[in-house]
Amino acid sequence: MIKIVNYLLSKDRSGAMQSRTNFFRPGTLVITYLLLLVCYLPQASAQYGHDDPAWVTTWTTSPSTLPASGPATDILSNQTVRLITQASVSGSYLRIRLSNVHGDQPLHIGKISIALQAEGAAIVEGSNRTIRFSGQEDIIIPIGATVISDSINFYVPQVGNLALSLYLPQDSGFITTHALANQTSYISSNGDQTDSTRLSVKEETSGWPFLTAIDVLPSEQTSAIVALGDSITDGWGSTDSANQRWPNQFAYRLYQDDNIKDFAVINAGISGNRVTTEASARFGQNLQARFERDVLALSNVSHIVLLEGINDIGMSPDRESPISAEEIIAGYRQIITRAHAGGIKIIGATLLPYEGAGYYSEAGNRVRMAVNNFIRESGEFDGVIEFDKAVQDPANPNRIRADFTEDNLHPNDIGYAAMAAIIDLDLFK
């Protein structure tokens, strides 16, 4: 236990993460560490009811795979996967969601544990806790199913990194995963290593297999903002494992500002995703098909920030005669209607400039501008975020600033910071 407290005292975190988090406020450090001592002491099966309305999703990811058309090739067997995630808001109880939605056979998971990440594949000694399903350590997830774990008493720090370890005793079959996480996770050599402080790493992975959400019970009523989009929301182009995507940097802004309450900020971006159709099995189901699973099924969602449509334009079969703005707008209207039916506010974000990108065309850029005019002027969204203006080159508004991008399509860390900085926090008051 002393090792956990010493780790938390010594852990170097940026000021952006420290200034607003209860975890790092000087006046509450002693109380926080006492709470951690209680939360990490060995306990029986401490649980909290799933019917409690205060549950909120603190982290999520969206499966980007589609069912295999042939035999599965990337199979895990008698191995442990250690997935690294960053929570947004804190909480004292935790539960997880696992998915076999695209599996081709029932998925047997032999054991699961959660811990604080130390560095790389290592966890903080003594922070490890077993997660159960109906009191059992193992579970078989049917084809196409999602399961929710029992709750456990586990303190999740605000913007803290967690390590979830899953042992797969048998062949996994086709793996339901989020393929491009911009976060390194780890796959072990043989055996159950869920309780190992230092995983015996066989290989690294850029994906988040099986895990789709982590929920917490926060100390105060909290709701979630879902960042819904494609690779620009997914964080492609940001530094790997550094949590510099625009939703992360937006969360850091929220937690620094004492004039607005905390929200969970959760990422439902899929690289390559489109509003209207699928271009590739690597890019997940279209937005309208995945909306129920990736947004409405999550806990305590109050807001959506929608940034998607550039792939509909750029991936059109004929770039000189691309999809029409009206088709993308029709997709938006369905998402707006379904969000409002669920009591969720939806904020439209303007599409970024993309001149110089591999799939740019003048015709496509005209569609982008027409879509942005709808977002700005229709009044159908509950608010607007000008991501377009946040990153555009003043000398050429159709192109992202050169210092903000490496490929003229995806921002880099400072480009994502500019996106986070332009968001009006009053939209969420």
Secondary structure, 3 states (H helix, E strand, C coil): CHHHHHHHHHCCCCHHHHCCCHHHCHHHHHHHHHHHHHHHCCCCCCCCCCCCCCCEEEEECCCCCCCCCCCCCCCCCCEEEEEEEECCCCEEEEEEEEECCCCCCCEEECEEEEEEEEECCEECCCCCEEECECCECCEEECCCCEEECCCEEEEECCCCEEEEEEEECCCCCCCCEECCCCCCEEEEEECCCCCCCECCEEEEECCEECEEEEEEECCCCCCEEEEEECHHHHCCCCCCCCCCCHHHHHHHHHHHCCCCCCCEEEEEECCCCCCCCCCCHHHCCCHHHHHHHHHHCCCCEEEEEEECCHHHHHCCCCCCCCCCHHHHHHHHHHHHHHHHHCCCEEEEECCCCCCCCCCCCHHHHHHHHHHHHHHHHCCCCCCEECHHHHHEECCEEEEECHHHECCCCCECHHHHHHHHHHCCHHHHC
